[in-house]
Amino acid sequence: MSSLTAPAWTRRPIDVGIPGPTPRDMATGFWSIRADPLSYLAATRERYGDRVAFPIPGPPALLLSDPDDVRRVLQTSARTWGKDTVQYAALGRVTGPGLLASSEPSWIDHRRLAAPAFHHQRLDRVGVHVAEATDEALARWDVPSPYGATVDVARLTLGVALDVVGRALFSADLSDQAHRLLEATSAAARLVVRLGRGIVPVPERIPTPLNRRLVRTRRELDTLCLQLIATRRATGVGGDGAGGDDLLGLLVDSGLSDQEIRDELVTMVIAGHETVAAALTWSLMLLAQDQDAQDRLRAEALAHIGPVPMVGTAQRLPWTRAVVDEALRLYPPAWVISRRSHQPDVLSGHDVPAGTTAIISPWLLHRRADAWPEPDAFRPERFLDRSAARSDYLPFGAGPRLCIGREFALGEMTIVLGRLLTAYRIGLPRDWSPPVPQALIAVHPRGGMPLHVTPLGGRHP
Ligand code: HEM
């Protein structure tokens, strides 16, 4: 019996000549891995270098921080490395085999079908949704004093990002069902994170309270999605029977089954809102710490009153875009990307067997001192004269599985920051200390992001 088909517990770790912690180290480090995976990964790389093997039964799990290895796994040898990993299996419990969690061959057809939703012309229409969602959220924002107050900006960014993804999926006319679907999807994603933090992985068929809650939430998600799809099939967005101009309409017209559309809707909600919200929250923190950078962004936004660009942000709003790029470098929401090899491969001269797991952490790559001078400093100007397309800069992944929502997210962030910072000044509260980054589906500040917010009294563009 090959080592891949033997039961996991009977397999010995396969030695591929790469250093790493012993099983005993792993057992003693268990609580730190659970409590703070980002610090654990950083300390592990610090100790063992750019290639680390974790001792698991059978083919190894490798933490890869060398840009050449990363390029090989995600780009040049991408067909060898699929998504059947623990990370995507957990996510798949909510999304099903949607775009994010699926592997070839189904992935490629779905990617082709979803791509038109992210074409430039459509994205420019999403820009209008972003502006409206931001303005409405700011109008509701409860900043009690004209002299400012300390508020949790993470709540604002999460609300805006969820609203934007809802409008892009279900059009501006968001029904009560669509709202419930957005909420249920977020709740399911949080449950998946909690399940992943269990001491031992509990199979889905065992009715633990968490498993039961996940099953209930998923059932609710299924019902809501199928109702929305049925309504859209029957009436279309404008009541004319055609699918309509949003992502749901595009999927309904694409020939996918209801179940496949359900999986893509849930995938887009999960992939498209927490990531953007987290990136915006960290951007605001960095700008609160650097008032000059904030003033420059505000001046740029005021100089561009008019249509809101979703595409080509680097050319039209270079400073704002540099701020966004730098925030995504320091706080990449997608802190880990995983792959599993379908066949043997060679990584920097090391033969690795089929079944090897590759763990790639943008969090580690983005803080390499050899690639990024003063890696912990917020310096947007480093992106003014340097391309963001580098294999040691991966906020949106790389290769064929590059984030399909990259332009969407960059455009959205640019618009939200411009509108927010022309209406408010953001500063640090008294006795402030930076919140601890917490690695959930995205990297969020533990306990939210209280910042001091002062209305500027003027109108935003
Ligand atoms: C700052 C915001 C975002 C970040 C940091 C981000 C990050 C990523 C990363 C790293 C991947 C690749 C994962 C991998 O290779 O395993 C990815 C894939 C994906 N993202 Fe995003 N994303 C963001 C926003 C969005 C938005 C707004 C949407 C949709 C509205 C979206 C939808 C997707 C989808 C569907 C995939 C899977 C693509 C495929 O495999 O074909 N993302 N994202």
Boltz pocket constraint, residues with backbone or C-beta under 6 A from the ligand:
constraints:
  - pocket:
      binder: B
      contacts: [[A, 99], [A, 100], [A, 102], [A, 107], [A, 111], [A, 165], [A, 267], [A, 268], [A, 271], [A, 272], [A, 273], [A, 275], [A, 276], [A, 279], [A, 332], [A, 333], [A, 334], [A, 336], [A, 337], [A, 338], [A, 394], [A, 395], [A, 396], [A, 397], [A, 398], [A, 400], [A, 401], [A, 402], [A, 403], [A, 404], [A, 405], [A, 406], [A, 408], [A, 409]]
      max_distance: 6.0
